[in-house]
Amino acid sequence: MIPEARFFPAVFVAVLAVSLSTSVKGTSCTKTGRDNPQDRNGTIKLKAGVIFKSGDVKPVARTDFFVLSKDLDLISEEAAKNLNLPLGVPFEQYLDNLAYGSAELKAWIKKHDIRRFMISSGNEDVKQSLYSSIFNRRDFLDVPEFLDWLRSNPPNRNGVTGGLPKYPVSTGDRAKDDKAMQKYREAVFDRTINVEFYGLPKVSRWVVSMMDDLLKGREWLSYTDEMIRRRERIADEAPIIAQKYTVKVVKTSLSGEAEIALPPGTYWLSNLLPTSVGQSSVLWNTKLVVETGKTLIIELSNDNAKEIK
């Protein structure tokens, strides 16, 4: 009986060993058979270069490209909101929001599109043409800032205000003051455009001086510059915000190439900040749709750049 007692445990151990061996092998097989997340990836083959007018292609070498989960344009909008710097503001709305300037002056600026004088500042002929086209109307004499300038710049025989009438002094009698002001306004208007320049009307020197004093350097003439300044600030802020939307970063080779493995999905590929290539500066923001097991070839060039300077 004792040998039998020893025999059955031995058989039991042997059967248990076989059972455990089978179980371990089965587990191993099961693990091997599971999907590997990397097997579901797609591949991006990237090549970036700038094409010059000569036809030569300059690779965008040793440059970081960022795979983003959000469109760079939307990231820029987020940056603009964070900085409280709205873009695409119409000039009229921008002008209305300025803290200075009377309502009459703002209406006059809108009516005559005074932004045109920015481009004419260095060309006297163009400036004369523009000025004579708007000062042939009396409406500028309804603007308090113009009347204040005339009052602050009395007639000077040898100066730019030579020939202008004296600004009327209040008598305390409203009817007389109104009549004197009306007469003064007519006299000023008569001396606004009084010289023929090559057969064309020419504004007096005091008009140019008045415009320079009142409008030069003012923000209402710097609308375009202000929008550029806002874009630059937003462009600096966007890459900082983009960090939370960055899925992967890859650096191009000397030939401007790189390869990226990504899970299926929609992404945006960008260098975030303009990259200098030769005399050009290029920014990309390209949408990618990655599919399992497929290779997507992306060529970044002038043709699909977001902006190039």
SENU-622807 format. One line per 5 residues: their letters; for each residue y, z, x of C-alpha. Coordinates in steps of 0.1 Angstrom, whole numbers, plus 5000, padded with zeros to 4 digits. Each point is the difference from the previous one (the first is absolute). Layout:
a> Y,Z,X; ...
end
This chain:
mipea> 5000,5000,5000; 5023,5007,5029; 4997,4965,5014; 5008,4986,4965; 5030,5022,4998
rffpa> 5012,4986,5033; 4992,4964,4989; 5020,4998,4969; 5033,5012,5015; 4995,4974,5027
vfvav> 4996,4973,4974; 5030,5013,4982; 5022,4999,5031; 4988,4965,5008; 5008,4988,4965
lavsl> 5034,5018,5001; 5008,4983,5034; 4992,4966,4986; 5020,5007,4969; 5031,5012,5020
stsvk> 4996,4969,5023; 5000,4977,4970; 5030,5019,4985; 5021,4997,5032; 4991,4964,5004
gtsct> 5009,4993,4964; 5034,5018,5004; 5007,4980,5031; 4992,4968,4982; 5023,5010,4972
ktgrd> 5029,5007,5023; 4995,4967,5017; 5000,4982,4967; 5033,5015,4989; 5032,4979,5000
npqdr> 5021,5004,5031; 5037,5000,4990; 5007,4978,5030; 4977,4974,4985; 5023,4996,4971
ngtik> 5031,4992,5022; 5017,4967,5003; 5016,4987,5031; 5035,4989,5007; 5006,4977,5030
lkagv> 5036,4999,5008; 5020,4976,5021; 5038,5004,5002; 5025,4976,5017; 5035,4986,4997
ifksg> 5005,4963,5000; 5032,4988,5018; 5020,4969,4992; 4984,4983,5031; 4966,5004,4984
dvkpv> 4989,5027,5024; 4982,5030,4986; 5007,5035,5015; 4973,5025,4992; 5011,5033,4986
artdf> 4982,5020,5027; 4994,5038,5003; 5015,5007,4967; 4989,5026,4975; 4992,4987,4965
fvlsk> 4996,5025,4972; 4975,4996,4971; 5018,5016,4970; 4987,5010,4966; 5034,4992,4985
dldli> 5023,4970,5001; 5028,5005,5027; 5025,4988,4974; 4990,5029,4977; 5001,5024,5030
seeaa> 5036,4988,5007; 5009,5006,4964; 4986,5036,5004; 5021,5004,5032; 5031,4987,4982
knlnl> 4995,5026,4972; 4994,5028,5025; 5033,4991,5018; 5018,4993,4968; 5010,4966,5012
plgvp> 4994,4975,4972; 4997,4964,5010; 5009,4970,4979; 5030,5016,4985; 5023,4974,4985
feqyl> 5034,4999,5016; 5018,5009,4968; 4979,5031,4996; 5004,5009,5037; 5038,4996,4996
dnlay> 5001,5022,4968; 4982,5028,5019; 5026,5001,5028; 5020,5033,4999; 5033,4983,5007
gsael> 5020,4971,4986; 5016,4998,4966; 4983,4983,4970; 5026,4973,5001; 4993,4992,5037
kawik> 4962,5000,4995; 5004,4976,4970; 5023,4978,5021; 4975,4999,5029; 4972,4991,4976
khdir> 5020,4973,4983; 5010,4982,5033; 4968,5008,5020; 5020,5015,5029; 4968,5001,5021
rfmis> 5008,4964,5009; 5028,5013,5023; 4974,5016,5023; 4989,4965,5012; 5036,4988,5003
sgned> 5014,5028,5021; 4999,4979,5032; 5012,4967,4985; 5037,4999,4989; 4996,4967,4982
vkqsl> 4971,5012,4978; 5018,5033,4994; 5031,4982,4989; 4980,4978,4976; 4982,5030,4985
yssif> 5032,5022,4997; 5020,4972,4984; 4973,4995,4975; 5002,5036,4986; 5036,5010,5006
nrrdf> 5013,4971,4979; 4994,5024,4971; 5020,5030,4990; 4970,5023,4994; 5002,5015,5035
ldvpe> 5033,5017,4989; 4980,5020,4975; 4981,5017,5028; 5015,5034,5009; 4989,4997,5037
fldwl> 5020,4968,5005; 5032,5015,4983; 4996,5031,5022; 4998,4978,5031; 5032,4982,4990
rsnpp> 5018,5033,4994; 4988,5013,5033; 5011,4969,5019; 5037,4994,4992; 5016,4966,5008
nrngv> 5004,4995,5037; 5021,4970,5009; 4982,4994,5033; 4966,5012,4988; 4972,4987,4977
tgglp> 5018,5014,4969; 5032,4981,5007; 5013,4983,4969; 4983,5024,4976; 5021,5018,4974
kypvs> 5005,5037,5001; 4976,5021,4981; 5018,5014,4969; 5010,5036,4999; 4994,5019,4968
tgdra> 5031,5008,4979; 4982,5023,4976; 5006,4974,4972; 4966,4986,4992; 5013,4968,4983
kddka> 5023,4993,5030; 4972,5008,5025; 4976,4977,4982; 5025,4972,5000; 5008,5005,5037
mqkyr> 4963,5001,5009; 4994,4967,4981; 5028,4984,5018; 4987,5013,5034; 4965,4987,4992
eavfd> 5013,4965,4993; 5020,5000,5032; 4970,5011,5020; 4978,4974,4984; 5026,4973,5008
rtinv> 4998,5009,5037; 4962,5001,5001; 4993,4963,5005; 5032,4984,5012; 4991,4978,5030
efygl> 4982,4967,5001; 4974,4998,5027; 4990,4964,5007; 5007,4992,4964; 4981,5030,4988
pkvsr> 5013,5034,4987; 5001,5028,5025; 5003,5037,4993; 5028,5020,5016; 4993,5021,5030
wvvsm> 5004,5032,4981; 4971,4991,4977; 4977,4997,5031; 5013,5032,5014; 4995,5018,4966
mddll> 4964,4987,4997; 4992,5011,5036; 5014,5035,4993; 4983,5005,4967; 4966,4982,5004
kgrew> 4991,4997,5037; 4972,5022,5010; 4995,5013,4965; 4965,5005,4986; 5006,4975,4972
lsytd> 5003,4973,5027; 4970,5014,5018; 4975,4997,4972; 4977,4977,5020; 5003,5022,5031
emirr> 4992,5030,4979; 4968,4984,4985; 4989,4990,5036; 5006,5036,5012; 4979,5013,4971
reria> 4972,4976,5008; 5000,5011,5036; 4998,5037,4991; 4972,4993,4975; 4982,4979,5026
deapi> 5002,5030,5024; 4987,5024,4973; 4972,4978,4986; 4977,5002,5031; 5001,5038,4997
iaqky> 4990,5000,4964; 4974,4973,5007; 4980,5025,5021; 4985,5015,4968; 4989,4965,4989
tvkvv> 4985,4990,5033; 4963,4993,4999; 4995,4986,5035; 5020,4990,5030; 4990,4972,5023
ktsls> 5016,4986,5032; 4999,4963,5007; 4987,4986,5033; 5020,4980,5025; 4991,4969,4979
geaei> 5014,5017,4969; 4965,5005,4984; 4983,5030,4985; 4970,5008,4978; 4999,5027,4973
alppg> 4971,5013,4979; 5010,5013,4966; 4984,5011,4967; 5004,4976,4971; 5035,5002,4984
tywls> 5035,4988,5000; 5022,5007,5030; 5033,4990,5016; 5002,4991,5037; 5033,5006,5017
nllpt> 5016,5008,5034; 5025,5023,4981; 5029,4992,5023; 5011,4966,5011; 4983,4989,5032
svgqs> 5020,4981,5027; 4983,4969,5011; 5021,4979,5024; 5034,4996,4982; 4985,5007,4966
svlwn> 4995,5032,4980; 4971,4999,4975; 4988,5023,4973; 4968,4995,4980; 4987,5015,4967
tklvv> 4969,4980,4991; 4977,5009,4971; 4962,5001,5008; 4970,5001,4976; 4969,5012,5019
etgkt> 4966,4993,4986; 4966,5014,5010; 4983,4982,5029; 5027,4973,5001; 5023,4991,5029
liiel> 5037,4992,4992; 5019,4981,5025; 5037,5008,5000; 5025,4980,5021; 5035,5015,5001
sndna> 5028,4977,5009; 5035,4989,4990; 4986,4985,4968; 4989,5033,4985; 5024,5024,5016
keik> 5019,5023,4977; 5031,4994,5021; 5008,4983,5032; 5033,5000,5020
end
